[in-house]
Structure formats: C-alpha cells, structure tokens
C-alpha cells in the first residue's frame, strides 16, 4: 500500500489487491514519517 507523504492526514476506502474486499485506511504523517496507520476490513 502506497501512502502520499504530502498528505498530513488521510482517510479513504480502497479495495484489497488480493481479495478485492474494501479496506478503510487512515494514516497520519509527522515530520519523520508515518505517526499512525490503521487499516480495517469493511464488510
């Protein structure tokens, strides 16, 4: 999964590359990289 380092915080849904099920993604970037990352399978 690729994250855009220009975004300080992002929340979106994308399909899994393996099983095609939707995944809710949230991440937060800090000065030194990713501070928080969360991925939850949606049903």
N, C-alpha and C positions, 0 to 999 in steps of 0.2 A: 504494500500500500504506500503510495507516494503522498507526502504532505507538502503543502505550499509554505515555505518558510517566510514568505512575505505577509502571510495572514497571522495576526497575533492570536486569534481565536476563531475556530470554525466548528460548525455543527451541520452535518449533512447525512443523507442516506445514499448508500451505493450498493450494488449487487456484488455478492461474493464471486470472485473469479473462478472458484472451484465448483460450488454447488448452486450458484445463481440466486440464492436466498438474499433478501435485503438485510443490510447491516447498518445500524445507526452509529455514526462516527462523531466523536467530539475530541478536539485537541486544543491545547493552549501552548503557545510558544513563549519562551523567555529570551533573555539576552544570549544564553549559552545553548539554546536548542529547545527541545520538547520538555515542557514542565509537567504536562498532564496529557494522557491519552486514554481514551475509552472507546471500545467497540462492543456493541450489543446486538445480538441476532434478533431480528424482528420476526414475528410470526403472522 
